[in-house]
Structures are given as structure tokens and as C-alpha cells.
Amino acid sequence: MFMYTYREPGDTLKIEIKKIKVKDQGVMITSPEMGFLEEFITDSETKIIPIENNKAIFN
């Protein structure tokens, strides 16, 4: 069920995720311009991450 009431810009919204379906792989992207570790990352990289038993497998 989706309920909507009027919100103002800057309001904090609370959501509840009831279910997530995951596939057998995901994607990890790093880049010097992205995220809070940007100062430690010098090159962009994209990596396919396998998912097994609902867990990401990093090798």
C-alpha cells in the first residue's frame, strides 16, 4: 500500500522496505569523483560482483 501526504522541500521522509529481490550479480563502481573515499581512489573501476545466498562475494 502506498500512502501519500503533501510534503515540503527539505522534509524528512521515513520509508519501510518490506522486501528486496536480488539477482545473481551486482555492479560496483568506484571513481575519484564519487563517495566519501574519493580522496583515496585514483582510477575509475567497474566490477561485476557475484551474489550467493543473498550476499555479495568479494574476491
C-alpha positions in Angstrom: 0.0 0.0 0.0 1.3 3.5 -0.9 0.1 6.4 1.1 1.0 10.0 0.1 0.5 13.2 2.0 1.8 16.6 0.9 5.4 17.2 1.8 7.5 20.4 1.7 11.0 20.6 0.2 13.5 19.7 3.0 11.1 17.5 4.9 12.5 14.2 6.1 10.6 11.1 4.9 10.6 7.7 6.5 10.1 4.6 4.4 9.9 0.9 5.2 11.3 -1.6 2.7 9.4 -4.8 3.1 11.1 -7.0 0.6 14.1 -6.8 -1.8 14.6 -9.4 -4.6 18.3 -9.7 -5.6 19.7 -11.2 -8.8 22.8 -13.4 -9.1 25.1 -10.5 -9.6 25.6 -6.8 -8.9 27.8 -4.0 -10.0 30.4 -2.0 -8.0 31.7 1.3 -9.4 34.5 3.4 -7.9 35.6 6.8 -9.2 37.7 9.7 -7.8 34.7 11.9 -8.1 32.3 9.7 -6.1 31.6 8.9 -2.5 33.3 9.7 0.8 36.5 7.8 -0.1 37.1 9.9 -3.2 40.5 11.2 -2.0 41.8 7.6 -1.8 40.7 6.5 -5.2 42.8 7.4 -8.2 41.2 5.5 -11.0 37.7 4.6 -12.1 36.8 0.9 -12.0 33.7 -1.1 -12.6 33.4 -4.7 -11.3 30.7 -7.4 -11.5 30.1 -8.8 -8.0 28.5 -12.3 -7.8 25.7 -12.7 -5.3 25.4 -16.1 -3.5 22.8 -16.8 -0.8 21.8 -13.1 -0.8 25.4 -12.0 0.0 27.9 -10.2 -2.2 31.0 -12.2 -2.8 34.2 -10.1 -2.9 37.3 -11.8 -4.0 
